[in-house]
Amino acid sequence: MATSSEHAEVQNGTEQATQTTNADQEPTISMEEQLKKALAERDEYREISIRKVAELENFRKRSEQERGELIAFGNHKLLLRLLPVLDDLQRAVENGKSSTDYKSLLEGIELVYNKTMQTFEEAGVKPMKSLGEMFDVKMHEALMQMPSEAPEGQILQEAQRGYLYGEKVLRHAKVIVSAGMPDNAGEQAA
């Protein structure tokens, strides 16, 4: 016959087996619920992600359109400022065709030139000073070097004027740069 301690051990073993079986079943149910929950979260995040990508694409398109409109509006303002200059040029051409007074034609062209320069300066464009300056690759484009008495690298002639837009180069000045004194000229002077 089984003693009470043996009976207690058997009963404890049965309880443990029952607990183990119940414990095994609970995590299985809990895992299924966790899987369903994780899948639902995944679907929710996927929808959020798709919406955010669409919002970003719409923002990009809207920004691109606004940027294009701003550029067009900026060009519109500049073109409006240049129209009076174009009108003056047209009048100068018409007067030049009917008149033989070249002095007044030249004065008219100078007035148009000055008005054009004023319009550009109001827009932030100014001519670059190059003649007599030292060559700077950031500002100038050298067309050629020429021997001269000027120091090497000094700008002798300006073939095409350069312009600045604010502090940035709008167009590099095309220049002819001094190569310094020729070697044989220095020997002859000595």
Contact map, one row per residue, 1 for C-alpha under 8 A:
1110000000000000000000000000000000000000000000000000000000000000000000000000000000000000000000000000000000000000000000000000000000000000000000000000000000000000000000000000000000000000000000
1111111000000000000000000000000000000000000000000000000000000000000000000000000000000000000000000000000000000000000000000000000000000000000000000000000000000000000000000000000000000000000000
1111111000000000000000000000000000000000000000000000000000000000000000000000000000000000000000000000000000000000000000000000000000000000000000000000000000000000000000000000000000000000000000
0111111100000000000000000000000000000000000000000000000000000000000000000000000000000000000000000000000000000000000000000000000000000000000000000000000000000000000000000000000000000000000000
0111111110000000000000000000000000000000000000000000000000000000000000000000000000000000000000000000000000000000000000000000000000000000000000000000000000000000000000000000000000000000000000
0111111111000000000000000000000000000000000000000000000000000000000000000000000000000000000000000000000000000000000000000000000000000000000000000000000000000000000000000000000000000000000000
0111111111100000000000000000000000000000000000000000000000000000000000000000000000000000000000000000000000000000000000000000000000000000000000000000000000000000000000000000000000000000000000
0001111111110000000000000000000000000000000000000000000000000000000000000000000000000000000000000000000000000000000000000000000000000000000000000000000000000000000000000000000000000000000000
0000111111111000000000000000000000000000000000000000000000000000000000000000000000000000000000000000000000000000000000000000000000000000000000000000000000000000000000000000000000000000000000
0000011111111100000000000000000000000000000000000000000000000000000000000000000000000000000000000000000000000000000000000000000000000000000000000000000000000000000000000000000000000000000000
0000001111111110000000000000000000000000000000000000000000000000000000000000000000000000000000000000000000000000000000000000000000000000000000000000000000000000000000000000000000000000000000
0000000111111111000000000000000000000000000000000000000000000000000000000000000000000000000000000000000000000000000000000000000000000000000000000000000000000000000000000000000000000000000000
0000000011111111100000000000000000000000000000000000000000000000000000000000000000000000000000000000000000000000000000000000000000000000000000000000000000000000000000000000000000000000000000
0000000001111111110000000000000000000000000000000000000000000000000000000000000000000000000000000000000000000000000000000000000000000000000000000000000000000000000000000000000000000000000000
0000000000111111111000000000000000000000000000000000000000000000000000000000000000000000000000000000000000000000000000000000000000000000000000000000000000000000000000000000000000000000000000
0000000000011111111100000000000000000000000000000000000000000000000000000000000000000000000000000000000000000000000000000000000000000000000000000000000000000000000000000000000000000000000000
0000000000001111111110000000000000000000000000000000000000000000000000000000000000000000000000000000000000000000000000000000000000000000000000000000000000000000000000000000000000000000000000
0000000000000111111111000000000000000000000000000000000000000000000000000000000000000000000000000000000000000000000000000000000000000000000000000000000000000000000000000000000000000000000000
0000000000000011111111100000000000000000000000000000000000000000000000000000000000000000000000000000000000000000000000000000000000000000000000000000000000000000000000000000000000000000000000
0000000000000001111111110000000000000000000000000000000000000000000000000000000000000000000000000000000000000000000000000000000000000000000000000000000000000000000000000000000000000000000000
0000000000000000111111111000000000000000000000000000000000000000000000000000000000000000000000000000000000000000000000000000000000000000000000000000000000000000000000000000000000000000000000
0000000000000000011111111100000000000000000000000000000000000000000000000000000000000000000000000000000000000000000000000000000000000000000000000000000000000000000000000000000000000000000000
0000000000000000001111111110000000000000000000000000000000000000000000000000000000000000000000000000000000000000000000000000000000000000000000000000000000000000000000000000000000000000000000
0000000000000000000111111111000000000000000000000000000000000000000000000000000000000000000000000000000000000000000000000000000000000000000000000000000000000000000000000000000000000000000000
0000000000000000000011111111100000000000000000000000000000000000000000000000000000000000000000000000000000000000000000000000000000000000000000000000000000000000000000000000000000000000000000
0000000000000000000001111111110000000000000000000000000000000000000000000000000000000000000000000000000000000000000000000000000000000000000000000000000000000000000000000000000000000000000000
0000000000000000000000111111111000000000000000000000000000000000000000000000000000000000000000000000000000000000000000000000000000000000000000000000000000000000000000000000000000000000000000
0000000000000000000000011111111100000000000000000000000000000000000000000000000000000000000000000000000000000000000000000000000000000000000000000000000000000000000000000000000000000000000000
0000000000000000000000001111111110000000000000000000000000000000000000000000000000000000000000000000000000000000000000000000000000000000000000000000000000000000000000000000000000000000000000
0000000000000000000000000111111111000000000000000000000000000000000000000000000000000000000000000000000000000000000000000000000000000000000000000000000000000000000000000000000000000000000000
0000000000000000000000000011111111100000000000000000000000000000000000000000000000000000000000000000000000000000000000000000000000000000000000000000000000000000000000000000000000000000000000
0000000000000000000000000001111111110000000000000000000000000000000000000000000000000000000000000000000000000000000000000000000000000000000000000000000000000000000000000000000000000000000000
0000000000000000000000000000111111111000000000000000000000000000000000000000000000000000000000000000000000000000000000000000000000000000000000000000000000000000000000000000000000000000000000
0000000000000000000000000000011111111100000000000000000000000000000000000000000000000000000000000000000000000000000000000000000000000000000000000000000000000000000000000000000000000000000000
0000000000000000000000000000001111111110000000000000000000000000000000000000000000000000000000000000000000000000000000000000000000000000000000000000000000000000000000000000000000000000000000
0000000000000000000000000000000111111111000000000000000000000000000000000000000000000000000000000000000000000000000000000000000000000000000000000000000000000000000000000000000000000000000000
0000000000000000000000000000000011111111100000000000000000000000000000000000000000000000000000000000000000000000000000000000000000000000000000000000000000000000000000000000000000000000000000
0000000000000000000000000000000001111111110000000000000000000000000000000000000000000000000000000000000000000000000000000000000000000000000000000000000000000000000000000000000000000000000000
0000000000000000000000000000000000111111111000000000000000000000000000000000000000000000000000000000000000000000000000000000000000000000000000000000000000000000000000000000000000000000000000
0000000000000000000000000000000000011111111100000000000000000000000000000000000000000000000000000000000000000000000000000000000000000000000000000000000000000000000000000000000000000000000000
0000000000000000000000000000000000001111111110000000000000000000000000000000000000000000000000000000000000000000000000000000000000000000000000000000000000000000000000000000000000000000000000
0000000000000000000000000000000000000111111111000000000000000000000000000000000000000000000000000000000000000000000000000000000000000000000000000000000000000000000000000000000000000000000000
0000000000000000000000000000000000000011111111100000000000000000000000000000000000000000000000000000000000000000000000000000000000000000000000000000000000000000000000000000000000000000000000
0000000000000000000000000000000000000001111111110000000000000000000000000000000000000000000000000000000000000000000000000000000000000000000000000000000000000000000000000000000000000000000000
0000000000000000000000000000000000000000111111111000000000000000000000000000000000000000000000000000000000000000000000000000000000000000000000000000000000000000000000000000000000000000000000
0000000000000000000000000000000000000000011111111100000000000000000000000000000000000000000000000000000000000000000000000000000000000000000000000000000000000000000000000000000000000000000000
0000000000000000000000000000000000000000001111111110000000000000000000000000000000000000000000000000000000000000000000000000000000000000000000000000000000000000000000000000000000000000000000
0000000000000000000000000000000000000000000111111111000000000000000000000000000000000000000000000000000000000000000000000000000000000000000000000000000000000000000000000000000000000000000000
0000000000000000000000000000000000000000000011111111100000000000000000000000000000000000000000000000000000000000000000000000000000000000000000000000000000000000000000000000000000000000000000
0000000000000000000000000000000000000000000001111111110000000000000000000000000000000000000000000000000000000000000000000000000000000000000000000000000000000000000000000000000000000000000000
0000000000000000000000000000000000000000000000111111111000000000000000000000000000000000000000000000000000000000000000000000000000000000000000000000000000000000000000000000000000000000000000
0000000000000000000000000000000000000000000000011111111100000000000000000000000000000000000000000000000000000000000000000000000000000000000000000000000000000000000000000000000000000000000000
0000000000000000000000000000000000000000000000001111111110000000000000000000000000000000000000000000000000000000000000000000000000000000000000000000000000000000000000000000000000000000000000
0000000000000000000000000000000000000000000000000111111111000000000000000000000000000000000000000000000000000000000000000000000000000000000000000000000000000000000000000000000000000000000000
0000000000000000000000000000000000000000000000000011111111100000000000000000000000000000000000000000000000000000000000000000000000000000000000000000000000000000000000000000000000000000000000
0000000000000000000000000000000000000000000000000001111111110000000000000000000000000000000000000000000000000000000000000000000000000000000000000000000000000000000000000000000000000000000000
0000000000000000000000000000000000000000000000000000111111111000000000000000000000000000000000000000000000000000000000000000000000000000000000000000000000000000000000000000000000000000000000
0000000000000000000000000000000000000000000000000000011111111100000000000000000000000000000000000000000000000000000000000000000000000000000000000000000000000000000000000000000000000000000000
0000000000000000000000000000000000000000000000000000001111111110000000000000000000000000000000000000000000000000000000000000000000000000000000000000000000000000000000000000000000000000000000
0000000000000000000000000000000000000000000000000000000111111111000000000000000000000000000000000000000000000000000000000000000000000000000000000000000000000000000000000000000000000000000000
0000000000000000000000000000000000000000000000000000000011111111100000000000000000000000000000000000000000000000000000000000000000000000000000000000000000000000000000000000000000000000000000
0000000000000000000000000000000000000000000000000000000001111111110000000000000000000000000000000000000000000000000000000000000000000000000000000000000000000000000000000000000000000000000000
0000000000000000000000000000000000000000000000000000000000111111111000000000000000000000000000000000000000000000000000000000000000000000000000000000000000000000000000000000000000000000000000
0000000000000000000000000000000000000000000000000000000000011111111100000000000000000000000000000000000000000000000000000000000000000000000000000000000000000000000000000000000000000000000000
0000000000000000000000000000000000000000000000000000000000001111111110000000000000000000000000000000000000000000000000000000000000000000000000000000000000000000000000000000000000000000000000
0000000000000000000000000000000000000000000000000000000000000111111111000000000000000000000000000000000000000000000000000000000000000000000000000000000000000000000000000000000000000000000000
0000000000000000000000000000000000000000000000000000000000000011111111100000000000000000000000000000000000000000000000000000000000000000000000000000000000000000000000000000000000000000000000
0000000000000000000000000000000000000000000000000000000000000001111111110000000000000000000000000000000000000000000000000000000000000000000000000000000000000000000000000000000000000000000000
0000000000000000000000000000000000000000000000000000000000000000111111111000000000000000000000000000000000000000000000000000000000000000000000000000000000000000000000000000000000000000000000
0000000000000000000000000000000000000000000000000000000000000000011111111100000000000000000000000000000000000000000000000000000000000000000000000000000000000000000000000000000000000000000000
0000000000000000000000000000000000000000000000000000000000000000001111111110000000000000000000000000000000000000000000000000000000000000000000000000000000000000000000000000000000000000000000
0000000000000000000000000000000000000000000000000000000000000000000111111111000000000000000000000000000000000000000000000000000000000000000000000000000000000000000000000000000000000000000000
0000000000000000000000000000000000000000000000000000000000000000000011111111100000000000000000000000000000000000000000000000000000000000000000000000000000000000000000000000000000000000000000
0000000000000000000000000000000000000000000000000000000000000000000001111111110000000000000000000000000000000000000000000000000000000000000000000000000000000000000000000000000000000000000000
0000000000000000000000000000000000000000000000000000000000000000000000111111111000000000000000000000000000000000000000000000000000000000000000000000000000000000000000000000000000000000000000
0000000000000000000000000000000000000000000000000000000000000000000000011111111100000000000000000000000000000000000000000000000000000000000000000000000000000000000000000000000000000000000000
0000000000000000000000000000000000000000000000000000000000000000000000001111111110000000000000000000000000000000000000000000000000000000000000000000000000000000000000000000000000000000000000
0000000000000000000000000000000000000000000000000000000000000000000000000111111111000000000000000000000000000000000000000010000000000000000000000000000000000000000000000000000000000000000000
0000000000000000000000000000000000000000000000000000000000000000000000000011111111100000000000000000000000000000000000000000000000000000000000000000000000000000000000000000000000000000000000
0000000000000000000000000000000000000000000000000000000000000000000000000001111111110000000000000000000000000000000000000000000000000000000000000000000000000000000000000000000000000000000000
0000000000000000000000000000000000000000000000000000000000000000000000000000111111111000000000000000000000000000000000100000000000000000000000000000000000000000000000000000000000000000000000
0000000000000000000000000000000000000000000000000000000000000000000000000000011111111100000000000000000000000000000100100000000000000000000000000000000000000000000000000000000000000000000000
0000000000000000000000000000000000000000000000000000000000000000000000000000001111111110000000000000000000000000000000000000000000000000000000000000000000000000000000000000000000000000000000
0000000000000000000000000000000000000000000000000000000000000000000000000000000111111111000000000000000000000000000000000000000000000000000000000000000000000000000000000000000000000000000000
0000000000000000000000000000000000000000000000000000000000000000000000000000000011111111100000000000000000000001001100000000000000000000000000000000000000000000000000000000000000000000000000
0000000000000000000000000000000000000000000000000000000000000000000000000000000001111111110000000000000000000000000000000000000000000000000000000000000000000000000000000000000000000000000000
0000000000000000000000000000000000000000000000000000000000000000000000000000000000111111111000000000000000000000000000000000000000000000000000000000000000000000000000000000000000000000000000
0000000000000000000000000000000000000000000000000000000000000000000000000000000000011111111100000000000000000001000000000000000000000000000000000000000000000000000000000000000000000000000000
0000000000000000000000000000000000000000000000000000000000000000000000000000000000001111111110000000000000001001000000000000000000000000000000000000000000000000000000000000000000000000000000
0000000000000000000000000000000000000000000000000000000000000000000000000000000000000111111111000000000000000000000000000000000000000000000000000000000000000000000000000000000000000000000000
0000000000000000000000000000000000000000000000000000000000000000000000000000000000000011111111100000000000000000000000000000000000000000000000000000000000000000000000000000000000000000000000
0000000000000000000000000000000000000000000000000000000000000000000000000000000000000001111111110000000010011000000000000000000000000000000000000000000000000000000000000000000000000000000000
0000000000000000000000000000000000000000000000000000000000000000000000000000000000000000111111111000000000000000000000000000000000000000000000000000000000000000000000000000000000000000000000
0000000000000000000000000000000000000000000000000000000000000000000000000000000000000000011111111100000000000000000000000000000000000000000000000000000000000000000000000000000000000000000000
0000000000000000000000000000000000000000000000000000000000000000000000000000000000000000001111111110000010000000000000000000000000000000000000000000000000000000000000000000000000000000000000
0000000000000000000000000000000000000000000000000000000000000000000000000000000000000000000111111111110010000000000000000000000000000000000000000000000000000000000000000000000000000000000000
0000000000000000000000000000000000000000000000000000000000000000000000000000000000000000000011111111000000000000000000000000000000000000000000000000000000000000000000000000000000000000000000
0000000000000000000000000000000000000000000000000000000000000000000000000000000000000000000001111111000000000000000000000000000000000000000000000000000000000000000000000000000000000000000000
0000000000000000000000000000000000000000000000000000000000000000000000000000000000000000000000111111110000000000000000000000000000000000000000000000000000000000000000000000000000000000000000
0000000000000000000000000000000000000000000000000000000000000000000000000000000000000000000000011111110000000000000000000000000000000000000000000000000000000000000000000000000000000000000000
0000000000000000000000000000000000000000000000000000000000000000000000000000000000000000000000010011111110000000000000000000000000000000000000000000000000000000000000000000000000000000000000
0000000000000000000000000000000000000000000000000000000000000000000000000000000000000000000000010011111111000000000000000000000000000000000000000000000000000000000000000000000000000000000000
0000000000000000000000000000000000000000000000000000000000000000000000000000000000000000000000000000111111100000000000000000000000000000000000000000000000000000000000000000000000000000000000
0000000000000000000000000000000000000000000000000000000000000000000000000000000000000000000000000000111111110000000000000000000000000000000000000000000000000000000000000000000000000000000000
0000000000000000000000000000000000000000000000000000000000000000000000000000000000000000000100110000111111111000000000000000000000000000000000000000000000000000000000000000000000000000000000
0000000000000000000000000000000000000000000000000000000000000000000000000000000000000000000000000000011111111100000000000000000000000000000000000000000000000000000000000000000000000000000000
0000000000000000000000000000000000000000000000000000000000000000000000000000000000000000000000000000001111111110000000000000000000000000000000000000000000000000000000000000000000000000000000
0000000000000000000000000000000000000000000000000000000000000000000000000000000000000000000100000000000111111111000000000000000000000000000000000000000000000000000000000000000000000000000000
0000000000000000000000000000000000000000000000000000000000000000000000000000000000000000100100000000000011111111100000000000000000000000000000000000000000000000000000000000000000000000000000
0000000000000000000000000000000000000000000000000000000000000000000000000000000000000000000000000000000001111111110000000000000000000000000000000000000000000000000000000000000000000000000000
0000000000000000000000000000000000000000000000000000000000000000000000000000000000000000000000000000000000111111111000000000000000000000000000000000000000000000000000000000000000000000000000
0000000000000000000000000000000000000000000000000000000000000000000000000000000000001001100000000000000000011111111100000000000000000000000000000000000000000000000000000000000000000000000000
0000000000000000000000000000000000000000000000000000000000000000000000000000000000000000000000000000000000001111111110000000000000000000000000000000000000000000000000000000000000000000000000
0000000000000000000000000000000000000000000000000000000000000000000000000000000000000000000000000000000000000111111111000000000000000000000000000000000000000000000000000000000000000000000000
0000000000000000000000000000000000000000000000000000000000000000000000000000000000001000000000000000000000000011111111100000000000000000000000000000000000000000000000000000000000000000000000
0000000000000000000000000000000000000000000000000000000000000000000000000000000001001000000000000000000000000001111111110000000000000000000000000000000000000000000000000000000000000000000000
0000000000000000000000000000000000000000000000000000000000000000000000000000000000000000000000000000000000000000111111111000010000000000000000000000000000000000000000000000000000000000000000
0000000000000000000000000000000000000000000000000000000000000000000000000000000000000000000000000000000000000000011111111100000000000000000000000000000000000000000000000000000000000000000000
0000000000000000000000000000000000000000000000000000000000000000000000000000000011000000000000000000000000000000001111111110000000000000000000000000000000000000000000000000000000000000000000
0000000000000000000000000000000000000000000000000000000000000000000000000000000000000000000000000000000000000000000111111111110000000000000000000000000000000000000000000000000000000000000000
0000000000000000000000000000000000000000000000000000000000000000000000000000000000000000000000000000000000000000000011111111110000000000000000000000000000000000000000000000000000000000000000
0000000000000000000000000000000000000000000000000000000000000000000000000000000000000000000000000000000000000000000001111111100000000000000000000000000000000000000000000000000000000000000000
0000000000000000000000000000000000000000000000000000000000000000000000000000010000000000000000000000000000000000000000111111100000000000000000000000000000000000000000000000000000000000000000
0000000000000000000000000000000000000000000000000000000000000000000000000000000000000000000000000000000000000000000000011111110000000000000000000000000000000000000011000000000000000000000000
0000000000000000000000000000000000000000000000000000000000000000000000000000000000000000000000000000000000000000000000011111111000000000000000000000000000000000001111000100000000000000000000
0000000000000000000000000000000000000000000000000000000000000000000000000000000000000000000000000000000000000000000010011001111100000000000000000000000000000000001111000000000000000000000000
0000000000000000000000000000000000000000000000000000000000000000000000000000000000000000000000000000000000000000000000000000111110000000000000000000000000000000111100000000000000000000000000
0000000000000000000000000000000000000000000000000000000000000000000000000000000000000000000000000000000000000000000000000000011111000000000000000000000000000000111100000000100000000000000000
0000000000000000000000000000000000000000000000000000000000000000000000000000000000000000000000000000000000000000000000000000001111101000000000000000000000000000010000000000000000000000000000
0000000000000000000000000000000000000000000000000000000000000000000000000000000000000000000000000000000000000000000000000000000111111100000100000000000000100100100000000000101000000000000000
0000000000000000000000000000000000000000000000000000000000000000000000000000000000000000000000000000000000000000000000000000000011111000000000000000000000111100000000000000000000000000000000
0000000000000000000000000000000000000000000000000000000000000000000000000000000000000000000000000000000000000000000000000000000001111100000000000000000001110000000000000000000000000000000000
0000000000000000000000000000000000000000000000000000000000000000000000000000000000000000000000000000000000000000000000000000000011111110000000000000000001100000000000000000000000000000000000
0000000000000000000000000000000000000000000000000000000000000000000000000000000000000000000000000000000000000000000000000000000001011111000000000000000011100000000000000000000000000000000000
0000000000000000000000000000000000000000000000000000000000000000000000000000000000000000000000000000000000000000000000000000000000001111101101000000000011100000000000000000000010000000000000
0000000000000000000000000000000000000000000000000000000000000000000000000000000000000000000000000000000000000000000000000000000000000111111100000000000000000000000000000000000000000000000000
0000000000000000000000000000000000000000000000000000000000000000000000000000000000000000000000000000000000000000000000000000000000000011111110000000000000000000000000000000000000000000000000
0000000000000000000000000000000000000000000000000000000000000000000000000000000000000000000000000000000000000000000000000000000000000001111100000000000000000000000000001001000000000000000000
0000000000000000000000000000000000000000000000000000000000000000000000000000000000000000000000000000000000000000000000000000000000000011111110000000000000000000010000001001100000000000000000
0000000000000000000000000000000000000000000000000000000000000000000000000000000000000000000000000000000000000000000000000000000001000011111111000000000000000000010000000001111000000000000000
0000000000000000000000000000000000000000000000000000000000000000000000000000000000000000000000000000000000000000000000000000000000000000101111100000000000000000000000000001111000000000000000
0000000000000000000000000000000000000000000000000000000000000000000000000000000000000000000000000000000000000000000000000000000000000010000111111000000000000000000000000000011110000000000000
0000000000000000000000000000000000000000000000000000000000000000000000000000000000000000000000000000000000000000000000000000000000000000000011111000000000000000000000000000011110000000000000
0000000000000000000000000000000000000000000000000000000000000000000000000000000000000000000000000000000000000000000000000000000000000000000001111100000000000000000000000000001110000000000000
0000000000000000000000000000000000000000000000000000000000000000000000000000000000000000000000000000000000000000000000000000000000000000000001111110000000000000000000000000000111100000000000
0000000000000000000000000000000000000000000000000000000000000000000000000000000000000000000000000000000000000000000000000000000000000000000000011111000000000000000000000000000111110000000000
0000000000000000000000000000000000000000000000000000000000000000000000000000000000000000000000000000000000000000000000000000000000000000000000001111100000000000000000000000000001111100000000
0000000000000000000000000000000000000000000000000000000000000000000000000000000000000000000000000000000000000000000000000000000000000000000000000111111000000000000000000000000001111100000000
0000000000000000000000000000000000000000000000000000000000000000000000000000000000000000000000000000000000000000000000000000000000000000000000000011111000000000000000000000000000011000000000
0000000000000000000000000000000000000000000000000000000000000000000000000000000000000000000000000000000000000000000000000000000000000000000000000001111101010000000000000000000001011000000000
0000000000000000000000000000000000000000000000000000000000000000000000000000000000000000000000000000000000000000000000000000000000000000000000000001111111000000000000000000000001111000000000
0000000000000000000000000000000000000000000000000000000000000000000000000000000000000000000000000000000000000000000000000000000000000000000000000000011111000000000000000000000011111000000000
0000000000000000000000000000000000000000000000000000000000000000000000000000000000000000000000000000000000000000000000000000000000000110000000000000001111100000000000000000000011110000000000
0000000000000000000000000000000000000000000000000000000000000000000000000000000000000000000000000000000000000000000000000000000000011110000000000000011111110000000000000000000011000000000000
0000000000000000000000000000000000000000000000000000000000000000000000000000000000000000000000000000000000000000000000000000000001111110000000000000000011111100000000000000001111000000000000
0000000000000000000000000000000000000000000000000000000000000000000000000000000000000000000000000000000000000000000000000000000000110000000000000000010001111100000000000000001111000000000000
0000000000000000000000000000000000000000000000000000000000000000000000000000000000000000000000000000000000000000000000000000000000100000000000000000000000111110000000000000001110000000000000
0000000000000000000000000000000000000000000000000000000000000000000000000000000000000000000000000000000000000000000000000000000001100000000000000000000000111111100000000000111100000000000000
0000000000000000000000000000000000000000000000000000000000000000000000000000000000000000000000000000000000000000000000000000000000000000000000000000000000001111100000000000111100000000000000
0000000000000000000000000000000000000000000000000000000000000000000000000000000000000000000000000000000000000000000000000000000000000000000000000000000000000111110000000000111000000000000000
0000000000000000000000000000000000000000000000000000000000000000000000000000000000000000000000000000000000000000000000000000001101000000000000000000000000000111111000000001110000000000000000
0000000000000000000000000000000000000000000000000000000000000000000000000000000000000000000000000000000000000000000000000000001110000000001100000000000000000001111100001111110000000000000000
0000000000000000000000000000000000000000000000000000000000000000000000000000000000000000000000000000000000000000000000000000111100000000000000000000000000000000111110001111100000000000000000
0000000000000000000000000000000000000000000000000000000000000000000000000000000000000000000000000000000000000000000000000000111100000000000000000000000000000000011111111110000000000000000000
0000000000000000000000000000000000000000000000000000000000000000000000000000000000000000000000000000000000000000000000000001110000000000000000000000000000000000001111111100000000000000000000
0000000000000000000000000000000000000000000000000000000000000000000000000000000000000000000000000000000000000000000000000001110000000000000000000000000000000000000111110000000000000000000000
0000000000000000000000000000000000000000000000000000000000000000000000000000000000000000000000000000000000000000000000000000000000000000000000000000000000000000000111111000000000000000000000
0000000000000000000000000000000000000000000000000000000000000000000000000000000000000000000000000000000000000000000000000000000000000000000000000000000000000000000111111100000000000000000000
0000000000000000000000000000000000000000000000000000000000000000000000000000000000000000000000000000000000000000000000000000000000000000011000000000000000000000011110111111000000000000000000
0000000000000000000000000000000000000000000000000000000000000000000000000000000000000000000000000000000000000000000000000000100000000000000000000000000000000000011110011111000000000000000000
0000000000000000000000000000000000000000000000000000000000000000000000000000000000000000000000000000000000000000000000000000000000000000000000000000000000000000011100001111100000000000000000
0000000000000000000000000000000000000000000000000000000000000000000000000000000000000000000000000000000000000000000000000000000000000000011110000000000000000000111000001111110000000000000000
0000000000000000000000000000000000000000000000000000000000000000000000000000000000000000000000000000000000000000000000000000000101000000001110000000000000000111111000000011111000000000000000
0000000000000000000000000000000000000000000000000000000000000000000000000000000000000000000000000000000000000000000000000000000000000000000111100000000000000111110000000001111100000000000000
0000000000000000000000000000000000000000000000000000000000000000000000000000000000000000000000000000000000000000000000000000000001000000000111110000000000111111000000000000111110000000000000
0000000000000000000000000000000000000000000000000000000000000000000000000000000000000000000000000000000000000000000000000000000000000000000001111100000000111110000000000000011111000000000000
0000000000000000000000000000000000000000000000000000000000000000000000000000000000000000000000000000000000000000000000000000000000000010000001111100000111111000000000000000001111100000000000
0000000000000000000000000000000000000000000000000000000000000000000000000000000000000000000000000000000000000000000000000000000000000000000000001111011111110000000000000000000111110000000000
0000000000000000000000000000000000000000000000000000000000000000000000000000000000000000000000000000000000000000000000000000000000000000000000001111001110000000000000000000000011111100000000
0000000000000000000000000000000000000000000000000000000000000000000000000000000000000000000000000000000000000000000000000000000000000000000000000111111110000000000000000000000001111100000000
0000000000000000000000000000000000000000000000000000000000000000000000000000000000000000000000000000000000000000000000000000000000000000000000000011111100000000000000000000000000111110110000
0000000000000000000000000000000000000000000000000000000000000000000000000000000000000000000000000000000000000000000000000000000000000000000000000011000000000000000000000000000000111111110000
0000000000000000000000000000000000000000000000000000000000000000000000000000000000000000000000000000000000000000000000000000000000000000000000000000000000000000000000000000000000001111111000
0000000000000000000000000000000000000000000000000000000000000000000000000000000000000000000000000000000000000000000000000000000000000000000000000000000000000000000000000000000000000111111100
0000000000000000000000000000000000000000000000000000000000000000000000000000000000000000000000000000000000000000000000000000000000000000000000000000000000000000000000000000000000001111111110
0000000000000000000000000000000000000000000000000000000000000000000000000000000000000000000000000000000000000000000000000000000000000000000000000000000000000000000000000000000000001111111111
0000000000000000000000000000000000000000000000000000000000000000000000000000000000000000000000000000000000000000000000000000000000000000000000000000000000000000000000000000000000000011111111
0000000000000000000000000000000000000000000000000000000000000000000000000000000000000000000000000000000000000000000000000000000000000000000000000000000000000000000000000000000000000001111111
0000000000000000000000000000000000000000000000000000000000000000000000000000000000000000000000000000000000000000000000000000000000000000000000000000000000000000000000000000000000000000111111
0000000000000000000000000000000000000000000000000000000000000000000000000000000000000000000000000000000000000000000000000000000000000000000000000000000000000000000000000000000000000000011111
